[in-house]
Amino acid sequence: MAGSLVFFSALGLLVLTASSFLILGAAADSRIADAQKRRQRAVDAFASVLFSEDSAHVTAFPVKRSVERDTLVEVVSTLPAQLNSDARERLRGVLETPRTTRTFGWLARSWRWKKRVDAARLCGLMGSVEQRQALLTDDHWTVRVVAVAALSGAQVAEHADVVAAMLLDPEPAVRVAAADMLPLGGVEATLPLNAILEQTSVDRESALLAAGRLTDRLLIGVLIRHARCDHAENRVLAASALSRQSPIEVEDVLLELLSDPEPDVRATAADGLGRIGSHRVLRPLRSLLTDESWVVRQAAERSLEAYGPAGGMLVRQNETQRAELPASSPDAPVVPPPLSRSERVRVS
């Protein structure tokens, strides 16, 4: 009797366990299916807001529905980084609901850096100035990289001082991201960038890269100082940045750099002079056609050909002169022919 009771009890427990697994599995499948439907609605909402030309359709679409955090981050972070103002306003209408605002705030304050990365992906489209500032100065470098890459041009101008300071960040990825984004700030970014470049230090490479994407007379003075500094890489970047400034003010500096001891500096200066197109550059560029560095000769040829017919004629003349040079010097020592096999064998 006791054995039968134990058997039926065990059997009932097994049936109960199997039934529980079936019920929980069905519930999990239902939740997954429901989550997929909500995610698809969210994707449709974003697509409707971005691509629909009918404003009435956009207004009628239920964009205020709750959006899951994973869906929110996934969809928004895959959007183009630089949206126009109209698209950003439309997206802001989707995102700025009480629920998503609370979700963003929770992500931005999370002690887990991966959650803060999710907030950084969204900071270009939602959040306050203070929240963006906190993400841009986060302790984890990944959060800083993602946050600065998510900013719009207007937001870069708003946080120009912070983004410029990121050009000196100890993490290389942060410096590269800041150099890519700072020029979007326009004139607002010039003064903080100029302050960073005031010191001609070897760690100003990212700042020089950013300066190469800006055109502003305020930068010419510091760029000239970097073009004459002791760091070869800085001189290369400064020459490249100067070639994008006012031609009248930088022509003399680029001509001076044609005699730099580093071939990369001479080549960069030659390319820059080709963009200027002044008649004063013809003779200096022609002298570089016989430079010892192949890189410099190629840069000089490109610049002369870009100048026009006169420059192209100089290049062709140089090629003709090279073809007419003798194959070897008449004073070169005569090399005796190799010995034959019979001559190499010593006869005893």
Secondary structure, DSSP 8 states (H G I E B T S, - for coil): -HHHHHHHHHHHHHHHHHHHHHHHHHHHHHHHHHHHHHHHHHHHHHHHHHH---HHHHHHS-TTS---HHHHHHHHHTS-SS--HHHHHHHHHHH-SHHHHHHHHHHHH-SSHHHHHHHHHHTTTSS-HHHHHHHHT-SSHHHHHHHHHT--HHHHHHTHHHHHHGGG-SSHHHHHHHHHHGGGGGGGGHHHHHHHHTS--GGGHHHHHHHTT---GGGHHHHHHHHTSS-HHHHHHHHHHHTTS-HHHHHHHHHHHTT-SSHHHHHHHHHHHHHH--GGGHHHHHHGGG-S-HHHHHHHHHHHHHH-HHHHHHHHHHHHHHHHS-SS-TTS--------HHHHS---
